[in-house]
Amino acid sequence: MFWDKVAFAYDFFENTYNGKVYANTGKTVAEQIDTTDEVLECACGTGAISVYIAPKCKHLTATDFSPKMLKQTAKKLRKFNNVEIKPLDMTKIDYPDNSFDKVVAGNVIHLLENPAAVISELVRVCKPGGKVIIPTYINIYSNGKENVFVKIFEKAGANFKKQFDIESYKAFFKNAGYKNVEYHLVEGKMPCAVAVITKNV
């Protein structure tokens, strides 16, 4: 699996190329988290966002499909006693409806065959009135060219199904039927747009 292969070096690459955005995305997500929240994080990767969520929430369940990514997350979160780390396939989340106050899935929807179906799963396990928080790199420039980061990862074996600029990112959620969405842009070399869906009560 590609993500297992790059897990050991992923943080180094991100921090070297896009460190400001890498850190500020976690901080931006954490602004949406309350101290009473039960949080599910899907596609947690190496725990880059998890380390900002854990200190703020009541409990964090950090999940990923890649065992080696989860090992990196476990190292980062070992000082927290409110965290559970487990493998999970986000295309079929094994939790009942309305289980979590906040659901987070960072920098993953562009890798999915059917991202709208996955977002529906994220919303399903979120409590009414809760929030689904989806940060995604904006990797197409205004002139239509791909970001160099994408080209490097594709050459290494990553499979990007979709790429976004900010307008196509907003259109994606609108076309999927989500109207109650806020957007926060984390500026930097490769910006990150954080979509926040509030689930209807």
C-alpha positions as CSV (number, residue, x, y, z in Angstrom):
1,M,0.0,0.0,0.0
2,F,1.4,3.4,-1.0
3,W,0.5,5.1,2.3
4,D,2.3,2.4,4.3
5,K,5.4,3.0,2.2
6,V,5.5,6.7,2.8
7,A,4.3,6.8,6.4
8,F,7.9,7.1,7.8
9,A,8.7,10.2,5.7
10,Y,5.3,11.8,5.3
11,D,5.7,14.4,8.1
12,F,9.2,15.3,6.9
13,F,8.0,16.0,3.4
14,E,4.9,17.9,4.4
15,N,6.9,20.1,6.9
16,T,9.6,20.8,4.4
17,Y,7.4,21.7,1.6
18,N,4.2,23.1,3.2
19,G,4.9,23.3,6.9
20,K,2.9,26.5,7.7
21,V,-0.3,25.0,6.2
22,Y,0.4,21.6,7.7
23,A,0.4,23.1,11.2
24,N,-2.3,25.7,10.7
25,T,-4.8,23.2,9.2
26,G,-4.7,21.3,12.5
27,K,-5.2,24.6,14.4
28,T,-8.1,25.6,12.2
29,V,-9.9,22.2,12.7
30,A,-9.3,22.5,16.5
31,E,-11.2,25.8,16.6
32,Q,-14.3,23.8,15.7
33,I,-13.8,21.3,18.7
34,D,-15.4,21.8,22.1
35,T,-14.3,20.2,25.4
36,T,-17.4,18.1,25.6
37,D,-17.0,16.6,22.1
38,E,-16.7,12.9,21.2
39,V,-14.7,13.1,18.0
40,L,-14.2,10.6,15.2
41,E,-11.3,11.3,12.9
42,C,-11.1,9.3,9.7
43,A,-7.9,9.2,7.5
44,C,-5.9,10.6,10.4
45,G,-2.7,9.7,8.6
46,T,0.3,10.4,10.8
47,G,-1.8,12.4,13.3
48,A,-1.0,15.9,12.1
49,I,-4.5,17.1,12.8
50,S,-5.1,14.7,15.7
51,V,-2.5,16.4,17.9
52,Y,-4.5,19.6,17.8
53,I,-7.9,17.8,18.4
54,A,-6.8,15.6,21.3
55,P,-6.1,18.4,23.8
56,K,-9.4,20.1,23.1
57,C,-12.0,17.3,23.1
58,K,-13.5,14.9,25.6
59,H,-12.5,11.8,23.5
60,L,-10.9,11.2,20.1
61,T,-11.2,8.1,18.0
62,A,-8.4,8.4,15.5
63,T,-8.6,6.0,12.5
64,D,-6.9,5.2,9.2
65,F,-6.8,2.5,6.6
66,S,-3.0,2.4,6.8
67,P,-1.4,0.5,9.7
68,K,1.9,2.2,9.4
69,M,0.3,5.7,9.4
70,L,-1.5,4.6,12.6
71,K,1.8,3.8,14.1
72,Q,3.0,7.3,13.5
73,T,-0.2,8.7,15.0
74,A,0.2,6.5,18.1
75,K,3.7,7.9,18.7
76,K,2.4,11.5,18.5
77,L,-0.6,10.9,20.8
78,R,0.9,8.6,23.4
79,K,0.8,11.4,26.0
80,F,-3.0,11.7,25.8
81,N,-5.3,9.4,27.8
82,N,-8.5,10.4,25.9
83,V,-7.5,8.9,22.6
84,E,-8.3,5.5,20.9
85,I,-6.4,4.6,17.8
86,K,-7.9,2.0,15.4
87,P,-8.0,0.8,11.8
88,L,-11.2,1.8,10.0
89,D,-12.5,1.8,6.4
90,M,-14.2,5.2,6.0
91,T,-16.4,3.9,3.1
92,K,-18.3,1.8,5.7
93,I,-17.9,3.2,9.1
94,D,-18.8,0.6,11.8
95,Y,-20.5,3.0,14.2
96,P,-24.3,3.6,14.6
97,D,-26.0,6.7,13.4
98,N,-25.5,9.9,15.4
99,S,-22.5,8.6,17.4
100,F,-20.2,11.6,17.4
101,D,-20.3,15.3,18.1
102,K,-17.7,16.1,15.5
103,V,-16.4,14.0,12.6
104,V,-13.1,14.9,10.8
105,A,-11.6,13.7,7.6
106,G,-8.5,15.5,6.5
107,N,-7.0,15.6,3.0
108,V,-8.6,12.4,1.7
109,I,-11.7,13.1,-0.4
110,H,-9.5,13.7,-3.5
111,L,-8.3,10.1,-3.2
112,L,-11.7,8.5,-3.1
113,E,-13.6,6.8,-5.9
114,N,-17.0,8.0,-4.6
115,P,-16.3,10.9,-2.2
116,A,-20.0,12.0,-2.0
117,A,-20.9,8.5,-0.6
118,V,-18.1,8.7,2.0
119,I,-19.2,12.2,3.1
120,S,-22.7,10.8,3.5
121,E,-21.2,8.2,5.9
122,L,-19.4,10.9,7.8
123,V,-22.7,12.8,8.2
124,R,-24.5,9.6,9.2
125,V,-22.4,9.0,12.3
126,C,-22.4,12.7,13.3
127,K,-25.1,13.8,15.8
128,P,-27.8,16.2,14.7
129,G,-26.4,19.7,15.3
130,G,-22.9,18.4,15.2
131,K,-20.2,19.2,12.6
132,V,-18.4,17.3,9.8
133,I,-15.1,18.9,9.2
134,I,-13.3,18.2,5.9
135,P,-10.0,19.9,5.2
136,T,-8.7,19.4,1.6
137,Y,-5.6,20.8,-0.1
138,I,-6.4,23.2,-2.9
139,N,-3.9,21.9,-5.4
140,I,-4.9,23.6,-8.7
141,Y,-3.7,27.1,-9.2
142,S,-5.9,29.9,-10.7
143,N,-4.2,29.3,-14.0
144,G,-5.4,25.7,-14.0
145,K,-1.9,24.1,-13.5
146,E,-1.4,21.3,-10.9
147,N,0.7,22.0,-7.8
148,V,4.2,20.4,-7.9
149,F,3.3,18.5,-4.7
150,V,0.7,16.5,-6.6
151,K,3.0,15.6,-9.4
152,I,5.7,14.3,-6.9
153,F,3.1,12.1,-5.1
154,E,1.6,10.8,-8.3
155,K,5.1,9.8,-9.5
156,A,5.6,8.0,-6.2
157,G,2.4,6.0,-6.6
158,A,-0.4,8.1,-5.1
159,N,-3.7,8.0,-7.0
160,F,-5.5,11.4,-7.0
161,K,-9.1,10.9,-8.2
162,K,-9.9,14.6,-8.2
163,Q,-8.2,17.9,-7.7
164,F,-9.7,21.2,-6.6
165,D,-9.4,24.9,-6.7
166,I,-11.5,26.8,-4.1
167,E,-14.5,27.3,-6.4
168,S,-14.7,23.7,-7.6
169,Y,-14.4,22.6,-3.9
170,K,-17.4,24.7,-2.9
171,A,-19.3,23.4,-6.0
172,F,-18.5,19.8,-5.0
173,F,-20.4,20.2,-1.7
174,K,-23.2,22.2,-3.3
175,N,-23.7,19.5,-6.0
176,A,-23.7,16.8,-3.3
177,G,-26.7,18.5,-1.7
178,Y,-25.0,20.2,1.3
179,K,-26.2,23.8,1.8
180,N,-25.2,24.5,5.4
181,V,-21.4,24.6,4.8
182,E,-18.8,27.1,6.0
183,Y,-15.3,27.4,4.5
184,H,-12.1,28.4,6.1
185,L,-9.0,28.9,3.9
186,V,-5.6,28.1,5.4
187,E,-3.1,30.1,3.2
188,G,0.3,28.9,2.2
189,K,2.4,27.3,-0.5
190,M,-0.4,24.8,-1.1
191,P,-3.5,26.1,0.7
192,C,-6.0,24.0,2.5
193,A,-9.8,24.6,2.4
194,V,-11.6,23.5,5.5
195,A,-15.3,22.7,4.8
196,V,-17.5,22.6,7.9
197,I,-20.9,20.9,7.4
198,T,-23.4,21.4,10.2
199,K,-25.8,18.5,10.4
200,N,-29.4,19.4,10.4
201,V,-31.2,18.9,13.7
